Every structure is written in C-alpha cells, then in structure tokens.
Amino acid sequence: MFKVLITGFEPFGEDSLNPSLALINAQQQQLQLTGVEVIGCVLPVVRYQAAETAIKAIEIHQPDLVLMFGQASGRAAITPERIAINLDDYRIADNSGHQPIDEPIIADGPAAYFTTLPVKTMVEDLQQAGIAAEVYHSAGTFVCNHLFYSIQHYLAQHDIPSGFIHIPALPEQVPATNPSLPSLGLEPLIAAVQVMIQACYHSKQDRQIVGGSVC
C-alpha cells in the first residue's frame, strides 16, 4: 500500500474557512485511490508548531509521499511550489500572535530547499485534466513557507518525496464586495489531488518541459 500524508491548515487572518482544511476534512470520504492510503493532518497556523505537528505525523505514519497544502487567495490556479527559503517575514501575525521580521527559520540551515516532487509532471497532468495549474517559485514568507522549508530540512536525509502546493480560495470565501476573486470548488480540488498523487506515484523523475517564468 502506497501511503500518502496530506497536510492542511486551519483558517487564519480574516478567513473563517481554509480550502486546505476542507480538503483534509473531505479526504476520508472522497479521496480514494486503488492501492493508496491517504492520511490527513490538520496543522495550526503557528510558527514552529505547524512543522512540529507535521513531523510528528511523518514519524507516526511513515508515509511514502508528503503533500502539504495551503491557501493562496488571489491565485486562480493550483500552484506546486518549487522553492522554500530560510526566512520568516510575516506580513500578518500567525494564529498565536507571532510576527517575526527577517528571521531565519533554522539559524544554521541552507538558504533554500527545492521541492522533491515532480512539479512539472504534476502541472502538466493537471492541465491535461482540465484543471488550471502552474509551477510557482515562491511560497511566500509566512507559515506556508516556514512549514515547507522545515519539512524539506527534516526530510533531507530521508527518501520521501515532499513538497508544498498552494490552492485557490473556496467559492464560499469570495466576498460580495470582490466577486472577481478566483476560487476553486472542493470537488475539483479533490480531483486535482488525485491527479497529483498519481503523478507522484508514477513519476520517479520530473518531465523536462518548460515550467519557468521570465519575471
């Protein structure tokens, strides 16, 4: 059995919902793939605690693949992230009131880590399935990036593919004052996760296709 750990965050900031939490809540009933066991883990939007919770889940479940999800309001596509940087610079406070400015995540850690997911393969497979997707090169400097960097650091000595994927807001999060805000429903989101798991399961190496950006 191929074991996949997926993580999602609780709501943060001014939002009462988080699509990554909705994904975790729905995965037991709706995210079913033959030969694959999917385990969900809800993380606090709190500096250090998010990574500690994820690492504990990794140690308990010993997954073959780790997919971390987080909300990116304003993005219209699913965006597997390519790079995590060693920087905490929070525009808003996390859910425990921490708001570090220009601080390293790990004092003696490298400047950055790359994802170990086949992100170009994932994006191409999503696009072929009719789901908007693109490779992204910045996970920000908030708790999403903190988690991404911390888990890549922890798994650097383990043969477990891992990476972070930002997802659009849910339709329920689109305010009446800003109806043009991009969103993605839970059903297509679950379909997208199934595509990404299959891409990771079948791809030992990423496809050599264009996935960069000019600026």
Residue pairs with C-beta under 8 A, 6 or more apart in sequence:
1 35
1 36
1 37
2 35
2 36
2 37
2 64
2 65
2 201
3 36
3 37
3 39
3 61
3 62
3 63
3 64
3 65
4 36
4 37
4 38
4 39
4 63
4 64
4 65
4 66
4 67
4 197
5 39
5 41
5 54
5 57
5 58
5 61
5 63
5 65
5 66
5 67
6 23
6 24
6 27
6 31
6 38
6 39
6 40
6 41
6 66
6 67
6 68
6 69
6 193
7 20
7 24
7 40
7 41
7 42
7 43
7 54
7 57
7 66
7 67
7 68
7 69
7 147
8 18
8 19
8 20
8 21
8 22
8 23
8 24
8 40
8 41
8 42
8 43
8 69
8 70
9 18
9 20
9 21
9 42
9 43
9 44
9 45
9 50
9 69
9 70
9 71
9 143
9 144
10 18
10 21
10 42
10 43
10 44
10 45
10 95
11 17
11 18
11 21
11 45
12 18
12 45
12 92
12 94
12 95
12 143
13 92
15 71
15 73
15 169
15 173
17 170
17 172
17 173
18 71
19 69
19 71
19 167
19 168
19 169
19 170
19 173
19 184
19 186
19 189
20 69
20 70
20 71
20 167
21 42
22 170
22 186
22 189
23 31
23 40
23 69
23 167
23 186
23 189
23 190
23 193
24 40
24 41
24 42
25 40
26 186
26 190
27 38
27 40
27 190
27 193
28 38
28 40
30 190
31 38
31 190
31 193
31 194
32 38
33 194
33 197
33 198
36 197
36 201
38 197
39 57
39 61
39 63
41 53
41 54
41 57
43 49
43 50
43 53
43 54
43 147
44 50
44 53
44 95
44 96
45 94
45 95
45 143
46 94
46 95
46 96
46 98
46 143
47 88
47 90
47 94
47 96
47 98
47 100
47 143
47 146
48 146
48 150
49 96
50 143
50 146
50 147
50 150
51 146
51 147
51 150
51 151
51 154
54 66
54 68
54 147
54 150
54 151
55 150
55 151
55 154
58 66
58 151
58 154
58 155
58 160
63 160
64 160
64 161
65 160
65 161
65 162
65 197
65 200
65 201
66 151
66 155
66 160
66 161
66 162
66 163
67 117
67 162
67 163
67 165
67 193
67 196
67 197
67 200
68 144
68 147
68 148
68 151
68 162
68 163
68 164
68 165
69 164
69 165
69 166
69 167
69 193
70 143
70 144
70 147
70 164
70 165
70 166
70 167
71 166
71 167
71 168
71 169
72 79
72 144
72 166
72 167
72 168
73 168
73 169
73 173
73 181
74 169
74 181
74 182
75 136
75 166
75 167
75 168
75 182
76 132
76 168
76 182
77 132
77 133
77 134
77 168
78 126
78 131
78 132
78 133
78 165
78 166
78 167
78 168
78 184
78 189
78 192
79 133
79 134
79 135
79 136
79 165
79 166
79 167
80 115
80 117
80 119
80 122
80 123
80 133
80 135
80 136
80 163
80 164
80 165
80 196
81 115
81 119
81 136
81 137
81 138
81 139
81 148
81 163
81 164
81 165
81 166
82 114
82 115
82 119
82 135
82 136
82 137
82 211
83 112
83 113
83 114
83 115
83 137
83 138
83 139
84 112
84 113
84 114
84 115
84 139
84 145
84 148
84 149
84 152
84 164
85 111
85 112
85 139
85 141
85 145
85 149
86 104
86 105
86 106
86 109
86 110
86 111
86 112
86 149
87 102
87 103
87 104
87 105
87 141
87 145
88 100
88 102
88 103
88 104
88 105
88 141
88 145
88 146
89 100
89 101
89 102
89 103
89 141
90 98
90 99
90 100
90 101
90 141
90 142
90 143
91 141
91 142
92 99
92 142
93 99
94 142
94 143
105 146
105 149
105 150
105 153
106 149
106 150
106 153
109 149
109 153
112 149
113 148
113 149
113 152
113 153
113 156
114 152
115 148
115 152
115 162
115 163
115 164
116 152
116 155
116 160
116 161
116 162
116 163
117 161
117 162
117 163
117 200
118 161
118 199
118 200
118 203
118 205
118 206
118 207
119 135
119 163
119 206
119 211
120 135
120 206
120 207
120 208
120 209
120 211
121 199
121 203
121 206
121 207
122 133
122 195
122 196
122 199
122 200
123 133
123 134
123 135
123 211
124 207
124 209
125 195
125 196
125 198
125 199
126 132
126 133
126 192
126 195
126 196
127 133
129 191
129 192
129 195
131 188
131 191
131 192
131 195
133 192
134 211
135 211
135 212
136 166
137 212
137 213
139 145
139 148
139 164
139 166
144 164
144 166
145 164
147 164
148 163
148 164
151 162
152 162
152 163
155 162
161 200
165 196
167 184
167 189
167 192
168 182
168 183
168 184
169 181
169 182
169 183
169 184
170 183
170 184
170 185
170 186
171 183
171 184
171 185
173 181
173 183
174 181
174 183
175 181
184 192
